[in-house]
Amino acid sequence: MSTKRPAIAGDHLFSQSGEFDGLIGGDVTVAKGVELVLNGLVNGDLRIESGAIVRLGAMVGGRVYNNGGTLLAA
C-alpha cells in the first residue's frame, strides 16, 4: 500500500505551528513563534526565525540559517 506525501513545488513559509512530512522543492522559512515538526525533504535552504522551534527529521539540500530560533533533531 502506497501513502502519498504532500509536495510543495516552490518556496514555503510556515506561519502556523504543526507538522509537515513531504517534499518542498524550494526554500523553507519558519516564522517567529512557530513550532514545527519537519520531516521529508527540503530541496533549498531552511530559515528559522527568532522564537521558532523546529524539530528536524528532514534532509535539507541547502543551508540552515538559524536567526535566533531553536533547532532540535527529531
PDB file with one MODEL, atoms N, CA, C and O in Angstrom:
MODEL        1
ATOM      1  N   MET A   1       0.832  -1.180   0.000  1.00  0.00           N
ATOM      2  CA  MET A   1       0.000   0.000   0.000  1.00  0.00           C
ATOM      3  C   MET A   1       0.880   1.249   0.000  1.00  0.00           C
ATOM      4  O   MET A   1       1.815   1.350   0.794  1.00  0.00           O
ATOM      5  N   SER A   2       0.592   2.173  -0.865  1.00  0.00           N
ATOM      6  CA  SER A   2       1.374   3.387  -1.027  1.00  0.00           C
ATOM      7  C   SER A   2       0.655   4.566  -0.371  1.00  0.00           C
ATOM      8  O   SER A   2      -0.549   4.753  -0.548  1.00  0.00           O
ATOM      9  N   THR A   3       1.412   5.352   0.385  1.00  0.00           N
ATOM     10  CA  THR A   3       0.856   6.548   1.004  1.00  0.00           C
ATOM     11  C   THR A   3       1.451   7.764   0.319  1.00  0.00           C
ATOM     12  O   THR A   3       2.672   7.904   0.240  1.00  0.00           O
ATOM     13  N   LYS A   4       0.585   8.649  -0.180  1.00  0.00           N
ATOM     14  CA  LYS A   4       1.068   9.876  -0.825  1.00  0.00           C
ATOM     15  C   LYS A   4       1.549  10.855   0.228  1.00  0.00           C
ATOM     16  O   LYS A   4       0.914  11.046   1.265  1.00  0.00           O
ATOM     17  N   ARG A   5       2.679  11.465  -0.062  1.00  0.00           N
ATOM     18  CA  ARG A   5       3.214  12.513   0.792  1.00  0.00           C
ATOM     19  C   ARG A   5       2.976  13.842   0.088  1.00  0.00           C
ATOM     20  O   ARG A   5       3.083  13.921  -1.136  1.00  0.00           O
ATOM     21  N   PRO A   6       2.657  14.877   0.842  1.00  0.00           N
ATOM     22  CA  PRO A   6       2.430  16.173   0.204  1.00  0.00           C
ATOM     23  C   PRO A   6       3.701  16.715  -0.434  1.00  0.00           C
ATOM     24  O   PRO A   6       4.810  16.448   0.030  1.00  0.00           O
ATOM     25  N   ALA A   7       3.523  17.475  -1.496  1.00  0.00           N
ATOM     26  CA  ALA A   7       4.648  18.100  -2.186  1.00  0.00           C
ATOM     27  C   ALA A   7       4.313  19.557  -2.472  1.00  0.00           C
ATOM     28  O   ALA A   7       3.217  19.882  -2.929  1.00  0.00           O
ATOM     29  N   ILE A   8       5.274  20.422  -2.197  1.00  0.00           N
ATOM     30  CA  ILE A   8       5.154  21.850  -2.488  1.00  0.00           C
ATOM     31  C   ILE A   8       6.257  22.164  -3.491  1.00  0.00           C
ATOM     32  O   ILE A   8       7.435  21.928  -3.221  1.00  0.00           O
ATOM     33  N   ALA A   9       5.875  22.696  -4.646  1.00  0.00           N
ATOM     34  CA  ALA A   9       6.823  22.869  -5.743  1.00  0.00           C
ATOM     35  C   ALA A   9       7.885  23.932  -5.474  1.00  0.00           C
ATOM     36  O   ALA A   9       9.041  23.755  -5.856  1.00  0.00           O
ATOM     37  N   GLY A  10       7.518  25.015  -4.835  1.00  0.00           N
ATOM     38  CA  GLY A  10       8.457  26.128  -4.658  1.00  0.00           C
ATOM     39  C   GLY A  10       8.776  26.400  -3.211  1.00  0.00           C
ATOM     40  O   GLY A  10       8.795  25.491  -2.381  1.00  0.00           O
ATOM     41  N   ASP A  11       9.031  27.676  -2.910  1.00  0.00           N
ATOM     42  CA  ASP A  11       9.331  28.111  -1.542  1.00  0.00           C
ATOM     43  C   ASP A  11       8.068  28.041  -0.691  1.00  0.00           C
ATOM     44  O   ASP A  11       6.950  28.092  -1.204  1.00  0.00           O
ATOM     45  N   HIS A  12       8.274  27.918   0.654  1.00  0.00           N
ATOM     46  CA  HIS A  12       7.115  27.860   1.540  1.00  0.00           C
ATOM     47  C   HIS A  12       7.429  28.543   2.870  1.00  0.00           C
ATOM     48  O   HIS A  12       8.528  28.413   3.409  1.00  0.00           O
ATOM     49  N   LEU A  13       6.440  29.274   3.385  1.00  0.00           N
ATOM     50  CA  LEU A  13       6.516  29.911   4.695  1.00  0.00           C
ATOM     51  C   LEU A  13       5.572  29.180   5.632  1.00  0.00           C
ATOM     52  O   LEU A  13       4.373  29.103   5.366  1.00  0.00           O
ATOM     53  N   PHE A  14       6.100  28.640   6.735  1.00  0.00           N
ATOM     54  CA  PHE A  14       5.261  28.048   7.773  1.00  0.00           C
ATOM     55  C   PHE A  14       4.967  29.157   8.777  1.00  0.00           C
ATOM     56  O   PHE A  14       5.861  29.613   9.490  1.00  0.00           O
ATOM     57  N   SER A  15       3.704  29.587   8.826  1.00  0.00           N
ATOM     58  CA  SER A  15       3.303  30.675   9.707  1.00  0.00           C
ATOM     59  C   SER A  15       2.422  30.188  10.853  1.00  0.00           C
ATOM     60  O   SER A  15       2.000  30.976  11.699  1.00  0.00           O
ATOM     61  N   GLN A  16       2.147  28.876  10.873  1.00  0.00           N
ATOM     62  CA  GLN A  16       1.361  28.276  11.954  1.00  0.00           C
ATOM     63  C   GLN A  16       2.063  27.013  12.416  1.00  0.00           C
ATOM     64  O   GLN A  16       2.722  26.335  11.627  1.00  0.00           O
ATOM     65  N   SER A  17       1.922  26.702  13.683  1.00  0.00           N
ATOM     66  CA  SER A  17       2.540  25.512  14.249  1.00  0.00           C
ATOM     67  C   SER A  17       1.895  24.253  13.683  1.00  0.00           C
ATOM     68  O   SER A  17       0.717  24.253  13.326  1.00  0.00           O
ATOM     69  N   GLY A  18       2.690  23.169  13.606  1.00  0.00           N
ATOM     70  CA  GLY A  18       2.150  21.911  13.118  1.00  0.00           C
ATOM     71  C   GLY A  18       3.247  20.958  12.717  1.00  0.00           C
ATOM     72  O   GLY A  18       4.378  21.041  13.195  1.00  0.00           O
ATOM     73  N   GLU A  19       2.887  20.038  11.814  1.00  0.00           N
ATOM     74  CA  GLU A  19       3.804  19.008  11.346  1.00  0.00           C
ATOM     75  C   GLU A  19       3.713  18.901   9.834  1.00  0.00           C
ATOM     76  O   GLU A  19       2.626  18.999   9.265  1.00  0.00           O
ATOM     77  N   PHE A  20       4.856  18.700   9.178  1.00  0.00           N
ATOM     78  CA  PHE A  20       4.874  18.502   7.732  1.00  0.00           C
ATOM     79  C   PHE A  20       5.803  17.343   7.421  1.00  0.00           C
ATOM     80  O   PHE A  20       6.933  17.298   7.908  1.00  0.00           O
ATOM     81  N   ASP A  21       5.330  16.411   6.615  1.00  0.00           N
ATOM     82  CA  ASP A  21       6.121  15.264   6.189  1.00  0.00           C
ATOM     83  C   ASP A  21       5.937  15.108   4.690  1.00  0.00           C
ATOM     84  O   ASP A  21       4.945  14.531   4.243  1.00  0.00           O
ATOM     85  N   GLY A  22       6.875  15.612   3.916  1.00  0.00           N
ATOM     86  CA  GLY A  22       6.758  15.564   2.469  1.00  0.00           C
ATOM     87  C   GLY A  22       7.929  16.259   1.810  1.00  0.00           C
ATOM     88  O   GLY A  22       9.002  16.388   2.399  1.00  0.00           O
ATOM     89  N   LEU A  23       7.717  16.708   0.581  1.00  0.00           N
ATOM     90  CA  LEU A  23       8.759  17.331  -0.230  1.00  0.00           C
ATOM     91  C   LEU A  23       8.456  18.806  -0.437  1.00  0.00           C
ATOM     92  O   LEU A  23       7.335  19.181  -0.780  1.00  0.00           O
ATOM     93  N   ILE A  24       9.479  19.643  -0.222  1.00  0.00           N
ATOM     94  CA  ILE A  24       9.383  21.061  -0.532  1.00  0.00           C
ATOM     95  C   ILE A  24      10.506  21.359  -1.524  1.00  0.00           C
ATOM     96  O   ILE A  24      11.685  21.174  -1.221  1.00  0.00           O
ATOM     97  N   GLY A  25      10.123  21.821  -2.710  1.00  0.00           N
ATOM     98  CA  GLY A  25      11.078  21.992  -3.791  1.00  0.00           C
ATOM     99  C   GLY A  25      11.978  23.195  -3.667  1.00  0.00           C
ATOM    100  O   GLY A  25      13.016  23.247  -4.326  1.00  0.00           O
ATOM    101  N   GLY A  26      11.621  24.168  -2.845  1.00  0.00           N
ATOM    102  CA  GLY A  26      12.408  25.391  -2.714  1.00  0.00           C
ATOM    103  C   GLY A  26      12.878  25.614  -1.295  1.00  0.00           C
ATOM    104  O   GLY A  26      13.155  24.668  -0.557  1.00  0.00           O
ATOM    105  N   ASP A  27      12.966  26.891  -0.920  1.00  0.00           N
ATOM    106  CA  ASP A  27      13.396  27.280   0.422  1.00  0.00           C
ATOM    107  C   ASP A  27      12.225  27.234   1.392  1.00  0.00           C
ATOM    108  O   ASP A  27      11.069  27.384   0.997  1.00  0.00           O
ATOM    109  N   VAL A  28      12.542  27.022   2.675  1.00  0.00           N
ATOM    110  CA  VAL A  28      11.536  26.994   3.736  1.00  0.00           C
ATOM    111  C   VAL A  28      11.895  28.052   4.769  1.00  0.00           C
ATOM    112  O   VAL A  28      13.051  28.175   5.174  1.00  0.00           O
ATOM    113  N   THR A  29      10.891  28.812   5.188  1.00  0.00           N
ATOM    114  CA  THR A  29      11.047  29.750   6.297  1.00  0.00           C
ATOM    115  C   THR A  29      10.040  29.368   7.372  1.00  0.00           C
ATOM    116  O   THR A  29       8.862  29.153   7.086  1.00  0.00           O
ATOM    117  N   VAL A  30      10.514  29.286   8.613  1.00  0.00           N
ATOM    118  CA  VAL A  30       9.639  29.019   9.755  1.00  0.00           C
ATOM    119  C   VAL A  30       9.540  30.324  10.525  1.00  0.00           C
ATOM    120  O   VAL A  30      10.533  30.819  11.060  1.00  0.00           O
ATOM    121  N   ALA A  31       8.331  30.880  10.577  1.00  0.00           N
ATOM    122  CA  ALA A  31       8.101  32.213  11.136  1.00  0.00           C
ATOM    123  C   ALA A  31       8.296  32.251  12.653  1.00  0.00           C
ATOM    124  O   ALA A  31       8.275  31.225  13.331  1.00  0.00           O
ATOM    125  N   LYS A  32       8.482  33.448  13.147  1.00  0.00           N
ATOM    126  CA  LYS A  32       8.661  33.716  14.572  1.00  0.00           C
ATOM    127  C   LYS A  32       7.537  33.082  15.387  1.00  0.00           C
ATOM    128  O   LYS A  32       6.361  33.247  15.065  1.00  0.00           O
ATOM    129  N   GLY A  33       7.907  32.351  16.451  1.00  0.00           N
ATOM    130  CA  GLY A  33       6.933  31.789  17.368  1.00  0.00           C
ATOM    131  C   GLY A  33       6.289  30.485  16.916  1.00  0.00           C
ATOM    132  O   GLY A  33       5.480  29.925  17.656  1.00  0.00           O
ATOM    133  N   VAL A  34       6.613  29.986  15.741  1.00  0.00           N
ATOM    134  CA  VAL A  34       6.012  28.764  15.207  1.00  0.00           C
ATOM    135  C   VAL A  34       6.787  27.547  15.707  1.00  0.00           C
ATOM    136  O   VAL A  34       8.018  27.555  15.747  1.00  0.00           O
ATOM    137  N   GLU A  35       6.050  26.495  16.091  1.00  0.00           N
ATOM    138  CA  GLU A  35       6.658  25.208  16.435  1.00  0.00           C
ATOM    139  C   GLU A  35       6.328  24.238  15.321  1.00  0.00           C
ATOM    140  O   GLU A  35       5.156  24.018  15.014  1.00  0.00           O
ATOM    141  N   LEU A  36       7.361  23.649  14.703  1.00  0.00           N
ATOM    142  CA  LEU A  36       7.166  22.807  13.531  1.00  0.00           C
ATOM    143  C   LEU A  36       7.972  21.522  13.646  1.00  0.00           C
ATOM    144  O   LEU A  36       9.155  21.544  13.985  1.00  0.00           O
ATOM    145  N   VAL A  37       7.316  20.402  13.360  1.00  0.00           N
ATOM    146  CA  VAL A  37       7.998  19.130  13.167  1.00  0.00           C
ATOM    147  C   VAL A  37       8.116  18.966  11.658  1.00  0.00           C
ATOM    148  O   VAL A  37       7.108  18.885  10.957  1.00  0.00           O
ATOM    149  N   LEU A  38       9.338  18.918  11.164  1.00  0.00           N
ATOM    150  CA  LEU A  38       9.577  18.901   9.725  1.00  0.00           C
ATOM    151  C   LEU A  38      10.309  17.623   9.327  1.00  0.00           C
ATOM    152  O   LEU A  38      11.462  17.411   9.701  1.00  0.00           O
ATOM    153  N   ASN A  39       9.621  16.776   8.563  1.00  0.00           N
ATOM    154  CA  ASN A  39      10.177  15.524   8.059  1.00  0.00           C
ATOM    155  C   ASN A  39      10.114  15.534   6.542  1.00  0.00           C
ATOM    156  O   ASN A  39       9.377  16.323   5.950  1.00  0.00           O
ATOM    157  N   GLY A  40      10.883  14.662   5.917  1.00  0.00           N
ATOM    158  CA  GLY A  40      10.852  14.562   4.464  1.00  0.00           C
ATOM    159  C   GLY A  40      12.085  15.171   3.841  1.00  0.00           C
ATOM    160  O   GLY A  40      13.208  14.842   4.225  1.00  0.00           O
ATOM    161  N   LEU A  41      11.882  16.075   2.861  1.00  0.00           N
ATOM    162  CA  LEU A  41      12.991  16.659   2.109  1.00  0.00           C
ATOM    163  C   LEU A  41      12.713  18.120   1.804  1.00  0.00           C
ATOM    164  O   LEU A  41      11.642  18.478   1.315  1.00  0.00           O
ATOM    165  N   VAL A  42      13.702  18.960   2.103  1.00  0.00           N
ATOM    166  CA  VAL A  42      13.687  20.364   1.708  1.00  0.00           C
ATOM    167  C   VAL A  42      14.799  20.514   0.672  1.00  0.00           C
ATOM    168  O   VAL A  42      15.971  20.314   0.991  1.00  0.00           O
ATOM    169  N   ASN A  43      14.446  20.859  -0.547  1.00  0.00           N
ATOM    170  CA  ASN A  43      15.438  20.964  -1.615  1.00  0.00           C
ATOM    171  C   ASN A  43      16.334  22.180  -1.474  1.00  0.00           C
ATOM    172  O   ASN A  43      17.495  22.145  -1.882  1.00  0.00           O
ATOM    173  N   GLY A  44      15.808  23.262  -0.897  1.00  0.00           N
ATOM    174  CA  GLY A  44      16.558  24.509  -0.774  1.00  0.00           C
ATOM    175  C   GLY A  44      17.068  24.730   0.635  1.00  0.00           C
ATOM    176  O   GLY A  44      17.431  23.786   1.337  1.00  0.00           O
ATOM    177  N   ASP A  45      17.090  26.005   1.042  1.00  0.00           N
ATOM    178  CA  ASP A  45      17.558  26.407   2.365  1.00  0.00           C
ATOM    179  C   ASP A  45      16.426  26.345   3.384  1.00  0.00           C
ATOM    180  O   ASP A  45      15.248  26.410   3.031  1.00  0.00           O
ATOM    181  N   LEU A  46      16.803  26.217   4.654  1.00  0.00           N
ATOM    182  CA  LEU A  46      15.864  26.275   5.768  1.00  0.00           C
ATOM    183  C   LEU A  46      16.230  27.474   6.616  1.00  0.00           C
ATOM    184  O   LEU A  46      17.358  27.584   7.097  1.00  0.00           O
ATOM    185  N   ARG A  47      15.258  28.391   6.805  1.00  0.00           N
ATOM    186  CA  ARG A  47      15.469  29.580   7.631  1.00  0.00           C
ATOM    187  C   ARG A  47      14.556  29.488   8.848  1.00  0.00           C
ATOM    188  O   ARG A  47      13.343  29.315   8.721  1.00  0.00           O
ATOM    189  N   ILE A  48      15.158  29.607  10.027  1.00  0.00           N
ATOM    190  CA  ILE A  48      14.416  29.529  11.282  1.00  0.00           C
ATOM    191  C   ILE A  48      14.466  30.905  11.930  1.00  0.00           C
ATOM    192  O   ILE A  48      15.535  31.382  12.309  1.00  0.00           O
ATOM    193  N   GLU A  49      13.307  31.538  12.054  1.00  0.00           N
ATOM    194  CA  GLU A  49      13.242  32.897  12.600  1.00  0.00           C
ATOM    195  C   GLU A  49      13.272  32.867  14.122  1.00  0.00           C
ATOM    196  O   GLU A  49      13.075  31.819  14.737  1.00  0.00           O
ATOM    197  N   SER A  50      13.518  34.015  14.717  1.00  0.00           N
ATOM    198  CA  SER A  50      13.613  34.187  16.155  1.00  0.00           C
ATOM    199  C   SER A  50      12.375  33.623  16.853  1.00  0.00           C
ATOM    200  O   SER A  50      11.246  33.912  16.459  1.00  0.00           O
ATOM    201  N   GLY A  51      12.596  32.822  17.887  1.00  0.00           N
ATOM    202  CA  GLY A  51      11.490  32.287  18.669  1.00  0.00           C
ATOM    203  C   GLY A  51      10.829  31.061  18.079  1.00  0.00           C
ATOM    204  O   GLY A  51       9.978  30.459  18.735  1.00  0.00           O
ATOM    205  N   ALA A  52      11.182  30.668  16.874  1.00  0.00           N
ATOM    206  CA  ALA A  52      10.615  29.457  16.263  1.00  0.00           C
ATOM    207  C   ALA A  52      11.330  28.226  16.817  1.00  0.00           C
ATOM    208  O   ALA A  52      12.498  28.291  17.202  1.00  0.00           O
ATOM    209  N   ILE A  53      10.609  27.103  16.850  1.00  0.00           N
ATOM    210  CA  ILE A  53      11.183  25.829  17.276  1.00  0.00           C
ATOM    211  C   ILE A  53      10.949  24.829  16.154  1.00  0.00           C
ATOM    212  O   ILE A  53       9.812  24.603  15.738  1.00  0.00           O
ATOM    213  N   VAL A  54      12.039  24.231  15.666  1.00  0.00           N
ATOM    214  CA  VAL A  54      11.934  23.255  14.582  1.00  0.00           C
ATOM    215  C   VAL A  54      12.524  21.929  15.045  1.00  0.00           C
ATOM    216  O   VAL A  54      13.686  21.859  15.446  1.00  0.00           O
ATOM    217  N   ARG A  55      11.713  20.883  14.984  1.00  0.00           N
ATOM    218  CA  ARG A  55      12.182  19.523  15.211  1.00  0.00           C
ATOM    219  C   ARG A  55      12.439  18.940  13.819  1.00  0.00           C
ATOM    220  O   ARG A  55      11.504  18.618  13.086  1.00  0.00           O
ATOM    221  N   LEU A  56      13.693  18.811  13.477  1.00  0.00           N
ATOM    222  CA  LEU A  56      14.084  18.496  12.114  1.00  0.00           C
ATOM    223  C   LEU A  56      14.400  17.015  11.940  1.00  0.00           C
ATOM    224  O   LEU A  56      15.339  16.489  12.537  1.00  0.00           O
ATOM    225  N   GLY A  57      13.603  16.360  11.117  1.00  0.00           N
ATOM    226  CA  GLY A  57      13.854  14.989  10.714  1.00  0.00           C
ATOM    227  C   GLY A  57      13.983  14.924   9.204  1.00  0.00           C
ATOM    228  O   GLY A  57      14.038  13.839   8.624  1.00  0.00           O
ATOM    229  N   ALA A  58      14.032  16.083   8.570  1.00  0.00           N
ATOM    230  CA  ALA A  58      14.093  16.182   7.107  1.00  0.00           C
ATOM    231  C   ALA A  58      15.532  16.301   6.643  1.00  0.00           C
ATOM    232  O   ALA A  58      16.412  16.734   7.387  1.00  0.00           O
ATOM    233  N   MET A  59      15.751  15.909   5.400  1.00  0.00           N
ATOM    234  CA  MET A  59      17.019  16.195   4.741  1.00  0.00           C
ATOM    235  C   MET A  59      16.902  17.589   4.141  1.00  0.00           C
ATOM    236  O   MET A  59      15.882  17.928   3.541  1.00  0.00           O
ATOM    237  N   VAL A  60      17.948  18.397   4.302  1.00  0.00           N
ATOM    238  CA  VAL A  60      17.964  19.753   3.766  1.00  0.00           C
ATOM    239  C   VAL A  60      19.062  19.822   2.706  1.00  0.00           C
ATOM    240  O   VAL A  60      20.238  19.606   2.999  1.00  0.00           O
ATOM    241  N   GLY A  61      18.660  20.127   1.470  1.00  0.00           N
ATOM    242  CA  GLY A  61      19.607  20.172   0.366  1.00  0.00           C
ATOM    243  C   GLY A  61      20.480  21.408   0.359  1.00  0.00           C
ATOM    244  O   GLY A  61      21.583  21.392  -0.188  1.00  0.00           O
ATOM    245  N   GLY A  62      19.991  22.489   0.969  1.00  0.00           N
ATOM    246  CA  GLY A  62      20.740  23.737   1.025  1.00  0.00           C
ATOM    247  C   GLY A  62      21.356  23.942   2.390  1.00  0.00           C
ATOM    248  O   GLY A  62      21.797  22.994   3.041  1.00  0.00           O
ATOM    249  N   ARG A  63      21.381  25.203   2.819  1.00  0.00           N
ATOM    250  CA  ARG A  63      21.940  25.562   4.119  1.00  0.00           C
ATOM    251  C   ARG A  63      20.830  25.791   5.129  1.00  0.00           C
ATOM    252  O   ARG A  63      19.682  26.045   4.762  1.00  0.00           O
ATOM    253  N   VAL A  64      21.186  25.698   6.415  1.00  0.00           N
ATOM    254  CA  VAL A  64      20.273  26.016   7.502  1.00  0.00           C
ATOM    255  C   VAL A  64      20.724  27.333   8.120  1.00  0.00           C
ATOM    256  O   VAL A  64      21.860  27.470   8.574  1.00  0.00           O
ATOM    257  N   TYR A  65      19.804  28.303   8.127  1.00  0.00           N
ATOM    258  CA  TYR A  65      20.071  29.610   8.722  1.00  0.00           C
ATOM    259  C   TYR A  65      19.214  29.743   9.984  1.00  0.00           C
ATOM    260  O   TYR A  65      17.986  29.792   9.903  1.00  0.00           O
ATOM    261  N   ASN A  66      19.857  29.801  11.132  1.00  0.00           N
ATOM    262  CA  ASN A  66      19.130  29.927  12.389  1.00  0.00           C
ATOM    263  C   ASN A  66      19.249  31.369  12.864  1.00  0.00           C
ATOM    264  O   ASN A  66      20.318  31.805  13.292  1.00  0.00           O
ATOM    265  N   ASN A  67      18.148  32.104  12.786  1.00  0.00           N
ATOM    266  CA  ASN A  67      18.119  33.525  13.141  1.00  0.00           C
ATOM    267  C   ASN A  67      17.554  33.737  14.537  1.00  0.00           C
ATOM    268  O   ASN A  67      16.761  34.653  14.754  1.00  0.00           O
ATOM    269  N   GLY A  68      17.961  32.890  15.491  1.00  0.00           N
ATOM    270  CA  GLY A  68      17.537  33.056  16.883  1.00  0.00           C
ATOM    271  C   GLY A  68      16.465  32.080  17.319  1.00  0.00           C
ATOM    272  O   GLY A  68      15.865  32.260  18.379  1.00  0.00           O
ATOM    273  N   GLY A  69      16.210  31.059  16.532  1.00  0.00           N
ATOM    274  CA  GLY A  69      15.230  30.040  16.898  1.00  0.00           C
ATOM    275  C   GLY A  69      15.912  28.866  17.574  1.00  0.00           C
ATOM    276  O   GLY A  69      17.078  28.948  17.960  1.00  0.00           O
ATOM    277  N   THR A  70      15.173  27.770  17.714  1.00  0.00           N
ATOM    278  CA  THR A  70      15.689  26.542  18.304  1.00  0.00           C
ATOM    279  C   THR A  70      15.570  25.428  17.285  1.00  0.00           C
ATOM    280  O   THR A  70      14.507  25.216  16.700  1.00  0.00           O
ATOM    281  N   LEU A  71      16.664  24.720  17.077  1.00  0.00           N
ATOM    282  CA  LEU A  71      16.702  23.605  16.129  1.00  0.00           C
ATOM    283  C   LEU A  71      17.019  22.331  16.908  1.00  0.00           C
ATOM    284  O   LEU A  71      18.054  22.223  17.564  1.00  0.00           O
ATOM    285  N   LEU A  72      16.093  21.363  16.817  1.00  0.00           N
ATOM    286  CA  LEU A  72      16.233  20.104  17.518  1.00  0.00           C
ATOM    287  C   LEU A  72      16.184  18.947  16.520  1.00  0.00           C
ATOM    288  O   LEU A  72      15.482  19.024  15.511  1.00  0.00           O
ATOM    289  N   ALA A  73      16.919  17.891  16.798  1.00  0.00           N
ATOM    290  CA  ALA A  73      16.847  16.682  15.963  1.00  0.00           C
ATOM    291  C   ALA A  73      15.574  15.927  16.322  1.00  0.00           C
ATOM    292  O   ALA A  73      15.260  15.743  17.498  1.00  0.00           O
ATOM    293  N   ALA A  74      14.850  15.495  15.304  1.00  0.00           N
ATOM    294  CA  ALA A  74      13.607  14.741  15.541  1.00  0.00           C
ATOM    295  C   ALA A  74      13.916  13.271  15.664  1.00  0.00           C
ATOM    296  O   ALA A  74      13.008  12.464  15.865  1.00  0.00           O
TER     297      ALA A  74
ENDMDL
END
